[in-house]
Amino acid sequence: MTNSQATTQPKNEVKPRKKHASTSTKGKDVVDLKSDLSGSPREELIRKTAYSLYEARHCVNGFELDDWLQAEATVNQLQG
């Protein structure tokens, strides 16, 4: 088969994820989370806090466990 006969397959393009306003906690600090303590489950508070730590690091991957553990400690401190 020659180069002129070769068929090229389309490359799969990776589309960037869109951020939804409802899931973003950008700019939300620990003091704001105190207002969520009465109405949200503990795990959701930890998730929001961990995500805000991820965003504060400019969305650099590889620190998921560190973020989760730090978020747990923060939520425990606020609830205690």
N, CA, C and O atoms as a CHARMM CRD file, in Angstrom:
* protein
*
  320
    1    1 MET  N      0.85200  -1.17100   0.00000 PROA 1      0.00000
    2    1 MET  CA     0.00000   0.00000   0.00000 PROA 1      0.00000
    3    1 MET  C      0.90000   1.23700   0.00000 PROA 1      0.00000
    4    1 MET  O      1.86000   1.30100   0.76700 PROA 1      0.00000
    5    2 THR  N      0.60600   2.19400  -0.83000 PROA 2      0.00000
    6    2 THR  CA     1.38900   3.41200  -0.90700 PROA 2      0.00000
    7    2 THR  C      0.77500   4.46700  -0.00200 PROA 2      0.00000
    8    2 THR  O     -0.33800   4.30500   0.50100 PROA 2      0.00000
    9    3 ASN  N      1.50500   5.53100   0.19400 PROA 3      0.00000
   10    3 ASN  CA     1.01400   6.61500   1.05800 PROA 3      0.00000
   11    3 ASN  C     -0.26600   7.23100   0.53500 PROA 3      0.00000
   12    3 ASN  O     -1.11900   7.65400   1.31500 PROA 3      0.00000
   13    4 SER  N     -0.40800   7.28600  -0.79400 PROA 4      0.00000
   14    4 SER  CA    -1.60900   7.89700  -1.35200 PROA 4      0.00000
   15    4 SER  C     -2.82900   7.00600  -1.14100 PROA 4      0.00000
   16    4 SER  O     -3.95900   7.49400  -1.15400 PROA 4      0.00000
   17    5 GLN  N     -2.61400   5.71100  -0.94800 PROA 5      0.00000
   18    5 GLN  CA    -3.72000   4.79900  -0.74100 PROA 5      0.00000
   19    5 GLN  C     -4.08600   4.65700   0.73800 PROA 5      0.00000
   20    5 GLN  O     -5.18000   4.20000   1.06800 PROA 5      0.00000
   21    6 ALA  N     -3.20400   5.03400   1.59400 PROA 6      0.00000
   22    6 ALA  CA    -3.45700   4.87900   3.03400 PROA 6      0.00000
   23    6 ALA  C     -4.59600   5.79900   3.46500 PROA 6      0.00000
   24    6 ALA  O     -4.68600   6.95500   3.05300 PROA 6      0.00000
   25    7 THR  N     -5.43300   5.25800   4.28300 PROA 7      0.00000
   26    7 THR  CA    -6.51800   6.08200   4.81800 PROA 7      0.00000
   27    7 THR  C     -6.12600   6.55800   6.20300 PROA 7      0.00000
   28    7 THR  O     -5.51600   5.82600   6.98200 PROA 7      0.00000
   29    8 THR  N     -6.47400   7.74600   6.48100 PROA 8      0.00000
   30    8 THR  CA    -6.18000   8.27700   7.81400 PROA 8      0.00000
   31    8 THR  C     -7.45100   8.27900   8.62100 PROA 8      0.00000
   32    8 THR  O     -8.52400   8.63500   8.13300 PROA 8      0.00000
   33    9 GLN  N     -7.31400   7.88300   9.83800 PROA 9      0.00000
   34    9 GLN  CA    -8.45900   7.88600  10.72900 PROA 9      0.00000
   35    9 GLN  C     -8.46500   9.19500  11.50300 PROA 9      0.00000
   36    9 GLN  O     -7.40900   9.71500  11.86400 PROA 9      0.00000
   37   10 PRO  N     -9.65300   9.72300  11.75500 PROA 10     0.00000
   38   10 PRO  CA    -9.69800  10.98000  12.50000 PROA 10     0.00000
   39   10 PRO  C     -9.15900  10.79500  13.90900 PROA 10     0.00000
   40   10 PRO  O     -9.39400   9.77000  14.55000 PROA 10     0.00000
   41   11 LYS  N     -8.45000  11.77800  14.37000 PROA 11     0.00000
   42   11 LYS  CA    -7.92200  11.74000  15.73100 PROA 11     0.00000
   43   11 LYS  C     -9.04600  12.07000  16.70700 PROA 11     0.00000
   44   11 LYS  O     -9.88300  12.93600  16.45100 PROA 11     0.00000
   45   12 ASN  N     -9.04200  11.37300  17.80900 PROA 12     0.00000
   46   12 ASN  CA   -10.01800  11.67600  18.84700 PROA 12     0.00000
   47   12 ASN  C     -9.54900  12.91600  19.58600 PROA 12     0.00000
   48   12 ASN  O     -8.47000  12.94100  20.17800 PROA 12     0.00000
   49   13 GLU  N    -10.36600  13.92100  19.54100 PROA 13     0.00000
   50   13 GLU  CA   -10.01800  15.15600  20.21800 PROA 13     0.00000
   51   13 GLU  C    -10.49000  15.09300  21.66200 PROA 13     0.00000
   52   13 GLU  O    -11.58200  14.60100  21.94700 PROA 13     0.00000
   53   14 VAL  N     -9.66800  15.58900  22.56400 PROA 14     0.00000
   54   14 VAL  CA   -10.03900  15.65400  23.96400 PROA 14     0.00000
   55   14 VAL  C    -10.63200  17.02700  24.21600 PROA 14     0.00000
   56   14 VAL  O     -9.97600  18.05400  24.03700 PROA 14     0.00000
   57   15 LYS  N    -11.86700  17.02200  24.62900 PROA 15     0.00000
   58   15 LYS  CA   -12.53200  18.28600  24.90400 PROA 15     0.00000
   59   15 LYS  C    -12.35800  18.64800  26.37100 PROA 15     0.00000
   60   15 LYS  O    -12.49300  17.78900  27.24200 PROA 15     0.00000
   61   16 PRO  N    -12.06200  19.90800  26.65000 PROA 16     0.00000
   62   16 PRO  CA   -11.90400  20.30300  28.05100 PROA 16     0.00000
   63   16 PRO  C    -13.23400  20.19700  28.78500 PROA 16     0.00000
   64   16 PRO  O    -14.29900  20.42000  28.20900 PROA 16     0.00000
   65   17 ARG  N    -13.15300  19.85600  30.05600 PROA 17     0.00000
   66   17 ARG  CA   -14.35400  19.78500  30.87000 PROA 17     0.00000
   67   17 ARG  C    -14.85500  21.18000  31.17100 PROA 17     0.00000
   68   17 ARG  O    -14.08300  22.11200  31.39500 PROA 17     0.00000
   69   18 LYS  N    -16.14700  21.29200  31.17000 PROA 18     0.00000
   70   18 LYS  CA   -16.74300  22.56700  31.52400 PROA 18     0.00000
   71   18 LYS  C    -16.97700  22.60400  33.02400 PROA 18     0.00000
   72   18 LYS  O    -17.37300  21.60600  33.62600 PROA 18     0.00000
   73   19 LYS  N    -16.73400  23.74700  33.61300 PROA 19     0.00000
   74   19 LYS  CA   -17.00900  23.91400  35.02900 PROA 19     0.00000
   75   19 LYS  C    -18.43400  24.40400  35.19500 PROA 19     0.00000
   76   19 LYS  O    -18.87600  25.32800  34.51200 PROA 19     0.00000
   77   20 HSD  N    -19.11900  23.78800  36.08400 PROA 20     0.00000
   78   20 HSD  CA   -20.48700  24.19200  36.37200 PROA 20     0.00000
   79   20 HSD  C    -20.48400  25.06400  37.61800 PROA 20     0.00000
   80   20 HSD  O    -19.80000  24.77200  38.59900 PROA 20     0.00000
   81   21 ALA  N    -21.23700  26.10700  37.56200 PROA 21     0.00000
   82   21 ALA  CA   -21.28100  27.03200  38.68900 PROA 21     0.00000
   83   21 ALA  C    -21.75300  26.34600  39.95700 PROA 21     0.00000
   84   21 ALA  O    -21.32200  26.71200  41.05100 PROA 21     0.00000
   85   22 SER  N    -22.62700  25.36300  39.83400 PROA 22     0.00000
   86   22 SER  CA   -23.17300  24.72200  41.02500 PROA 22     0.00000
   87   22 SER  C    -22.15300  23.84600  41.73800 PROA 22     0.00000
   88   22 SER  O    -22.31000  23.58900  42.93200 PROA 22     0.00000
   89   23 THR  N    -21.09400  23.37100  41.04000 PROA 23     0.00000
   90   23 THR  CA   -20.10800  22.52100  41.68500 PROA 23     0.00000
   91   23 THR  C    -18.83800  23.26600  42.05700 PROA 23     0.00000
   92   23 THR  O    -17.97500  22.71200  42.73800 PROA 23     0.00000
   93   24 SER  N    -18.71400  24.47100  41.63400 PROA 24     0.00000
   94   24 SER  CA   -17.50200  25.21800  41.90500 PROA 24     0.00000
   95   24 SER  C    -17.54700  25.83700  43.29300 PROA 24     0.00000
   96   24 SER  O    -18.55100  26.43100  43.68700 PROA 24     0.00000
   97   25 THR  N    -16.45200  25.69300  44.03100 PROA 25     0.00000
   98   25 THR  CA   -16.35000  26.31800  45.34700 PROA 25     0.00000
   99   25 THR  C    -15.23600  27.35200  45.34800 PROA 25     0.00000
  100   25 THR  O    -14.73200  27.73900  46.40200 PROA 25     0.00000
  101   26 LYS  N    -14.86200  27.79300  44.15800 PROA 26     0.00000
  102   26 LYS  CA   -13.76900  28.74900  44.03800 PROA 26     0.00000
  103   26 LYS  C    -14.06900  29.99500  44.85900 PROA 26     0.00000
  104   26 LYS  O    -15.14300  30.58800  44.75500 PROA 26     0.00000
  105   27 GLY  N    -13.10700  30.37300  45.66800 PROA 27     0.00000
  106   27 GLY  CA   -13.26900  31.55700  46.49100 PROA 27     0.00000
  107   27 GLY  C    -13.99400  31.30200  47.79500 PROA 27     0.00000
  108   27 GLY  O    -14.13500  32.21300  48.61100 PROA 27     0.00000
  109   28 LYS  N    -14.45400  30.09100  48.00700 PROA 28     0.00000
  110   28 LYS  CA   -15.17100  29.75900  49.23700 PROA 28     0.00000
  111   28 LYS  C    -14.14400  29.33300  50.27200 PROA 28     0.00000
  112   28 LYS  O    -13.37400  28.40400  50.03100 PROA 28     0.00000
  113   29 ASP  N    -14.11900  29.98800  51.40300 PROA 29     0.00000
  114   29 ASP  CA   -13.13100  29.62300  52.40000 PROA 29     0.00000
  115   29 ASP  C    -13.78100  28.89700  53.56900 PROA 29     0.00000
  116   29 ASP  O    -14.98800  28.65500  53.56900 PROA 29     0.00000
  117   30 VAL  N    -12.98600  28.55900  54.54400 PROA 30     0.00000
  118   30 VAL  CA   -13.43100  27.75200  55.66800 PROA 30     0.00000
  119   30 VAL  C    -14.55800  28.42000  56.43900 PROA 30     0.00000
  120   30 VAL  O    -15.47500  27.74200  56.90300 PROA 30     0.00000
  121   31 VAL  N    -14.50500  29.71500  56.58000 PROA 31     0.00000
  122   31 VAL  CA   -15.54100  30.42400  57.32900 PROA 31     0.00000
  123   31 VAL  C    -16.90400  30.23500  56.66800 PROA 31     0.00000
  124   31 VAL  O    -17.90400  30.08200  57.36900 PROA 31     0.00000
  125   32 ASP  N    -16.96700  30.24000  55.34400 PROA 32     0.00000
  126   32 ASP  CA   -18.22900  30.04700  54.63500 PROA 32     0.00000
  127   32 ASP  C    -18.78300  28.65000  54.84400 PROA 32     0.00000
  128   32 ASP  O    -19.99800  28.45900  54.79800 PROA 32     0.00000
  129   33 LEU  N    -17.92100  27.66900  55.07300 PROA 33     0.00000
  130   33 LEU  CA   -18.38200  26.30200  55.25600 PROA 33     0.00000
  131   33 LEU  C    -19.13700  26.12800  56.57500 PROA 33     0.00000
  132   33 LEU  O    -19.93700  25.20200  56.70400 PROA 33     0.00000
  133   34 LYS  N    -18.90000  26.99000  57.54300 PROA 34     0.00000
  134   34 LYS  CA   -19.61500  26.88600  58.81300 PROA 34     0.00000
  135   34 LYS  C    -21.11900  27.00000  58.61600 PROA 34     0.00000
  136   34 LYS  O    -21.88500  26.36200  59.33800 PROA 34     0.00000
  137   35 SER  N    -21.54500  27.78600  57.66700 PROA 35     0.00000
  138   35 SER  CA   -22.96900  27.93900  57.42500 PROA 35     0.00000
  139   35 SER  C    -23.57400  26.66700  56.82800 PROA 35     0.00000
  140   35 SER  O    -24.78300  26.46300  56.92600 PROA 35     0.00000
  141   36 ASP  N    -22.74800  25.80000  56.20500 PROA 36     0.00000
  142   36 ASP  CA   -23.22200  24.55500  55.61000 PROA 36     0.00000
  143   36 ASP  C    -23.32800  23.41100  56.62700 PROA 36     0.00000
  144   36 ASP  O    -23.91900  22.37800  56.31200 PROA 36     0.00000
  145   37 LEU  N    -22.78800  23.56300  57.80600 PROA 37     0.00000
  146   37 LEU  CA   -22.70900  22.46500  58.75800 PROA 37     0.00000
  147   37 LEU  C    -24.06600  21.92100  59.16300 PROA 37     0.00000
  148   37 LEU  O    -24.20300  20.71500  59.36900 PROA 37     0.00000
  149   38 SER  N    -25.05300  22.76000  59.28200 PROA 38     0.00000
  150   38 SER  CA   -26.34300  22.29000  59.78300 PROA 38     0.00000
  151   38 SER  C    -27.15100  21.54900  58.72500 PROA 38     0.00000
  152   38 SER  O    -27.90900  20.64600  59.08100 PROA 38     0.00000
  153   39 GLY  N    -27.02600  21.88500  57.44300 PROA 39     0.00000
  154   39 GLY  CA   -27.89000  21.30500  56.43600 PROA 39     0.00000
  155   39 GLY  C    -27.26300  20.26600  55.52800 PROA 39     0.00000
  156   39 GLY  O    -28.00100  19.55200  54.84800 PROA 39     0.00000
  157   40 SER  N    -25.94100  20.13800  55.47600 PROA 40     0.00000
  158   40 SER  CA   -25.28500  19.23300  54.52400 PROA 40     0.00000
  159   40 SER  C    -24.69400  18.03200  55.24700 PROA 40     0.00000
  160   40 SER  O    -24.24900  18.14500  56.38900 PROA 40     0.00000
  161   41 PRO  N    -24.69200  16.89600  54.58900 PROA 41     0.00000
  162   41 PRO  CA   -24.01600  15.73800  55.17800 PROA 41     0.00000
  163   41 PRO  C    -22.51400  15.98500  55.28000 PROA 41     0.00000
  164   41 PRO  O    -21.94200  16.75700  54.51100 PROA 41     0.00000
  165   42 ARG  N    -21.90000  15.32600  56.23000 PROA 42     0.00000
  166   42 ARG  CA   -20.47400  15.51200  56.50100 PROA 42     0.00000
  167   42 ARG  C    -19.62400  15.23000  55.25500 PROA 42     0.00000
  168   42 ARG  O    -18.70100  15.98600  54.95100 PROA 42     0.00000
  169   43 GLU  N    -19.93100  14.16100  54.54700 PROA 43     0.00000
  170   43 GLU  CA   -19.12200  13.80300  53.38800 PROA 43     0.00000
  171   43 GLU  C    -19.17700  14.87300  52.29900 PROA 43     0.00000
  172   43 GLU  O    -18.17400  15.12400  51.63000 PROA 43     0.00000
  173   44 GLU  N    -20.31800  15.49700  52.11900 PROA 44     0.00000
  174   44 GLU  CA   -20.44200  16.56000  51.11600 PROA 44     0.00000
  175   44 GLU  C    -19.57800  17.76200  51.51500 PROA 44     0.00000
  176   44 GLU  O    -18.97200  18.40300  50.65600 PROA 44     0.00000
  177   45 LEU  N    -19.52300  18.06200  52.79300 PROA 45     0.00000
  178   45 LEU  CA   -18.66000  19.15300  53.26100 PROA 45     0.00000
  179   45 LEU  C    -17.19500  18.83800  52.99000 PROA 45     0.00000
  180   45 LEU  O    -16.42900  19.70100  52.56000 PROA 45     0.00000
  181   46 ILE  N    -16.82000  17.59900  53.24700 PROA 46     0.00000
  182   46 ILE  CA   -15.43400  17.19000  52.98900 PROA 46     0.00000
  183   46 ILE  C    -15.13600  17.28700  51.49900 PROA 46     0.00000
  184   46 ILE  O    -14.07800  17.77800  51.10600 PROA 46     0.00000
  185   47 ARG  N    -16.05700  16.82600  50.67700 PROA 47     0.00000
  186   47 ARG  CA   -15.87300  16.86800  49.22200 PROA 47     0.00000
  187   47 ARG  C    -15.69600  18.30300  48.73100 PROA 47     0.00000
  188   47 ARG  O    -14.80100  18.58300  47.93300 PROA 47     0.00000
  189   48 LYS  N    -16.54700  19.20900  49.20800 PROA 48     0.00000
  190   48 LYS  CA   -16.45100  20.61400  48.79100 PROA 48     0.00000
  191   48 LYS  C    -15.13500  21.23500  49.23800 PROA 48     0.00000
  192   48 LYS  O    -14.50100  21.98000  48.49000 PROA 48     0.00000
  193   49 THR  N    -14.73600  20.92200  50.45400 PROA 49     0.00000
  194   49 THR  CA   -13.49100  21.47800  50.98600 PROA 49     0.00000
  195   49 THR  C    -12.28900  20.93800  50.22100 PROA 49     0.00000
  196   49 THR  O    -11.37400  21.69200  49.88800 PROA 49     0.00000
  197   50 ALA  N    -12.28700  19.63200  49.94100 PROA 50     0.00000
  198   50 ALA  CA   -11.18100  19.02700  49.18600 PROA 50     0.00000
  199   50 ALA  C    -11.09800  19.63100  47.78700 PROA 50     0.00000
  200   50 ALA  O    -10.00300  19.87900  47.28200 PROA 50     0.00000
  201   51 TYR  N    -12.24500  19.86800  47.16200 PROA 51     0.00000
  202   51 TYR  CA   -12.23800  20.45600  45.82600 PROA 51     0.00000
  203   51 TYR  C    -11.71600  21.88800  45.85500 PROA 51     0.00000
  204   51 TYR  O    -11.02500  22.31600  44.93000 PROA 51     0.00000
  205   52 SER  N    -12.04000  22.62600  46.90400 PROA 52     0.00000
  206   52 SER  CA   -11.52700  23.99700  46.99100 PROA 52     0.00000
  207   52 SER  C    -10.00600  23.99300  47.17200 PROA 52     0.00000
  208   52 SER  O     -9.32000  24.88700  46.67800 PROA 52     0.00000
  209   53 LEU  N     -9.48300  22.99300  47.87600 PROA 53     0.00000
  210   53 LEU  CA    -8.02700  22.86700  48.00200 PROA 53     0.00000
  211   53 LEU  C     -7.39300  22.55400  46.64900 PROA 53     0.00000
  212   53 LEU  O     -6.33500  23.08600  46.31300 PROA 53     0.00000
  213   54 TYR  N     -8.04600  21.69200  45.87800 PROA 54     0.00000
  214   54 TYR  CA    -7.58900  21.35500  44.52800 PROA 54     0.00000
  215   54 TYR  C     -7.56800  22.60700  43.64000 PROA 54     0.00000
  216   54 TYR  O     -6.60300  22.84100  42.91300 PROA 54     0.00000
  217   55 GLU  N     -8.60800  23.38500  43.70400 PROA 55     0.00000
  218   55 GLU  CA    -8.65400  24.61300  42.90000 PROA 55     0.00000
  219   55 GLU  C     -7.61500  25.62100  43.35500 PROA 55     0.00000
  220   55 GLU  O     -7.02800  26.32000  42.52900 PROA 55     0.00000
  221   56 ALA  N     -7.37900  25.70700  44.65800 PROA 56     0.00000
  222   56 ALA  CA    -6.38500  26.64500  45.17600 PROA 56     0.00000
  223   56 ALA  C     -4.98300  26.30600  44.67800 PROA 56     0.00000
  224   56 ALA  O     -4.11700  27.17800  44.60100 PROA 56     0.00000
  225   57 ARG  N     -4.76100  25.03000  44.33800 PROA 57     0.00000
  226   57 ARG  CA    -3.49000  24.57700  43.79700 PROA 57     0.00000
  227   57 ARG  C     -3.49400  24.65200  42.28300 PROA 57     0.00000
  228   57 ARG  O     -2.64800  24.03700  41.63500 PROA 57     0.00000
  229   58 HSD  N     -4.42400  25.39100  41.71000 PROA 58     0.00000
  230   58 HSD  CA    -4.55300  25.57700  40.26100 PROA 58     0.00000
  231   58 HSD  C     -4.81800  24.26400  39.54100 PROA 58     0.00000
  232   58 HSD  O     -4.29600  24.02900  38.45200 PROA 58     0.00000
  233   59 CYS  N     -5.63900  23.40300  40.15800 PROA 59     0.00000
  234   59 CYS  CA    -6.12100  22.14500  39.56900 PROA 59     0.00000
  235   59 CYS  C     -5.00200  21.18600  39.17300 PROA 59     0.00000
  236   59 CYS  O     -5.09900  20.49300  38.16100 PROA 59     0.00000
  237   60 VAL  N     -3.94800  21.15000  39.96900 PROA 60     0.00000
  238   60 VAL  CA    -2.85300  20.21300  39.74400 PROA 60     0.00000
  239   60 VAL  C     -3.26000  18.86700  40.33500 PROA 60     0.00000
  240   60 VAL  O     -3.62300  18.78600  41.50800 PROA 60     0.00000
  241   61 ASN  N     -3.20100  17.81200  39.52100 PROA 61     0.00000
  242   61 ASN  CA    -3.57700  16.47400  39.97000 PROA 61     0.00000
  243   61 ASN  C     -2.46300  15.81800  40.77400 PROA 61     0.00000
  244   61 ASN  O     -1.31300  16.25600  40.74100 PROA 61     0.00000
  245   62 GLY  N     -2.82200  14.76400  41.49400 PROA 62     0.00000
  246   62 GLY  CA    -1.83500  13.96800  42.21000 PROA 62     0.00000
  247   62 GLY  C     -1.85700  14.15900  43.71700 PROA 62     0.00000
  248   62 GLY  O     -1.08200  13.51700  44.42600 PROA 62     0.00000
  249   63 PHE  N     -2.71500  15.01500  44.21500 PROA 63     0.00000
  250   63 PHE  CA    -2.76300  15.30400  45.64800 PROA 63     0.00000
  251   63 PHE  C     -4.14200  14.99400  46.23600 PROA 63     0.00000
  252   63 PHE  O     -4.54200  15.59200  47.23500 PROA 63     0.00000
  253   64 GLU  N     -4.86700  14.05700  45.61400 PROA 64     0.00000
  254   64 GLU  CA    -6.23600  13.78100  46.01600 PROA 64     0.00000
  255   64 GLU  C     -6.33500  13.33100  47.46600 PROA 64     0.00000
  256   64 GLU  O     -7.17600  13.82600  48.21700 PROA 64     0.00000
  257   65 LEU  N     -5.48200  12.40000  47.85800 PROA 65     0.00000
  258   65 LEU  CA    -5.53000  11.89500  49.23600 PROA 65     0.00000
  259   65 LEU  C     -5.16700  12.98900  50.22700 PROA 65     0.00000
  260   65 LEU  O     -5.81600  13.13100  51.26400 PROA 65     0.00000
  261   66 ASP  N     -4.13600  13.76300  49.91500 PROA 66     0.00000
  262   66 ASP  CA    -3.74500  14.86200  50.79300 PROA 66     0.00000
  263   66 ASP  C     -4.89000  15.86100  50.96000 PROA 66     0.00000
  264   66 ASP  O     -5.17200  16.31200  52.07000 PROA 66     0.00000
  265   67 ASP  N     -5.54500  16.20100  49.85200 PROA 67     0.00000
  266   67 ASP  CA    -6.66500  17.14100  49.90300 PROA 67     0.00000
  267   67 ASP  C     -7.80700  16.58400  50.74900 PROA 67     0.00000
  268   67 ASP  O     -8.39700  17.29700  51.56100 PROA 67     0.00000
  269   68 TRP  N     -8.11000  15.29800  50.54900 PROA 68     0.00000
  270   68 TRP  CA    -9.22100  14.68400  51.29300 PROA 68     0.00000
  271   68 TRP  C     -8.92800  14.65900  52.79100 PROA 68     0.00000
  272   68 TRP  O     -9.79200  14.99300  53.60200 PROA 68     0.00000
  273   69 LEU  N     -7.70600  14.26200  53.15600 PROA 69     0.00000
  274   69 LEU  CA    -7.35000  14.19900  54.57700 PROA 69     0.00000
  275   69 LEU  C     -7.33900  15.57900  55.21900 PROA 69     0.00000
  276   69 LEU  O     -7.77600  15.74000  56.35800 PROA 69     0.00000
  277   70 GLN  N     -6.84700  16.56700  54.49900 PROA 70     0.00000
  278   70 GLN  CA    -6.84900  17.92500  55.01900 PROA 70     0.00000
  279   70 GLN  C     -8.27900  18.43800  55.15400 PROA 70     0.00000
  280   70 GLN  O     -8.60700  19.12200  56.12400 PROA 70     0.00000
  281   71 ALA  N     -9.12200  18.11300  54.19100 PROA 71     0.00000
  282   71 ALA  CA   -10.52000  18.52500  54.24900 PROA 71     0.00000
  283   71 ALA  C    -11.23600  17.86300  55.42400 PROA 71     0.00000
  284   71 ALA  O    -12.02500  18.51100  56.11200 PROA 71     0.00000
  285   72 GLU  N    -10.96900  16.57900  55.65600 PROA 72     0.00000
  286   72 GLU  CA   -11.55600  15.88700  56.81200 PROA 72     0.00000
  287   72 GLU  C    -11.16100  16.56200  58.11600 PROA 72     0.00000
  288   72 GLU  O    -11.99800  16.76600  58.99600 PROA 72     0.00000
  289   73 ALA  N     -9.89100  16.90600  58.23600 PROA 73     0.00000
  290   73 ALA  CA    -9.41600  17.56700  59.44700 PROA 73     0.00000
  291   73 ALA  C    -10.08900  18.92200  59.63200 PROA 73     0.00000
  292   73 ALA  O    -10.44500  19.29700  60.75000 PROA 73     0.00000
  293   74 THR  N    -10.26000  19.64000  58.55500 PROA 74     0.00000
  294   74 THR  CA   -10.91400  20.95000  58.62000 PROA 74     0.00000
  295   74 THR  C    -12.36600  20.82000  59.05500 PROA 74     0.00000
  296   74 THR  O    -12.82400  21.56700  59.92000 PROA 74     0.00000
  297   75 VAL  N    -13.09400  19.87700  58.46100 PROA 75     0.00000
  298   75 VAL  CA   -14.49800  19.68200  58.80000 PROA 75     0.00000
  299   75 VAL  C    -14.62600  19.19000  60.24700 PROA 75     0.00000
  300   75 VAL  O    -15.52200  19.62700  60.97000 PROA 75     0.00000
  301   76 ASN  N    -13.74000  18.28500  60.67200 PROA 76     0.00000
  302   76 ASN  CA   -13.75500  17.81700  62.06300 PROA 76     0.00000
  303   76 ASN  C    -13.55200  18.96400  63.03800 PROA 76     0.00000
  304   76 ASN  O    -14.20900  19.03600  64.07600 PROA 76     0.00000
  305   77 GLN  N    -12.64300  19.85100  62.69700 PROA 77     0.00000
  306   77 GLN  CA   -12.36100  21.00200  63.55500 PROA 77     0.00000
  307   77 GLN  C    -13.58900  21.92500  63.63800 PROA 77     0.00000
  308   77 GLN  O    -13.91400  22.43400  64.71200 PROA 77     0.00000
  309   78 LEU  N    -14.25800  22.13400  62.51800 PROA 78     0.00000
  310   78 LEU  CA   -15.43400  23.00200  62.49900 PROA 78     0.00000
  311   78 LEU  C    -16.61400  22.38300  63.24100 PROA 78     0.00000
  312   78 LEU  O    -17.39700  23.09500  63.87000 PROA 78     0.00000
  313   79 GLN  N    -16.74300  21.05600  63.16800 PROA 79     0.00000
  314   79 GLN  CA   -17.85800  20.39000  63.81700 PROA 79     0.00000
  315   79 GLN  C    -17.59800  20.15800  65.30200 PROA 79     0.00000
  316   79 GLN  O    -18.53500  20.01300  66.08700 PROA 79     0.00000
  317   80 GLY  N    -16.32700  20.12500  65.68100 PROA 80     0.00000
  318   80 GLY  CA   -15.96700  19.79400  67.06700 PROA 80     0.00000
  319   80 GLY  C    -16.13900  20.92500  67.96900 PROA 80     0.00000
  320   80 GLY  O    -15.87800  20.80400  69.16600 PROA 80     0.00000
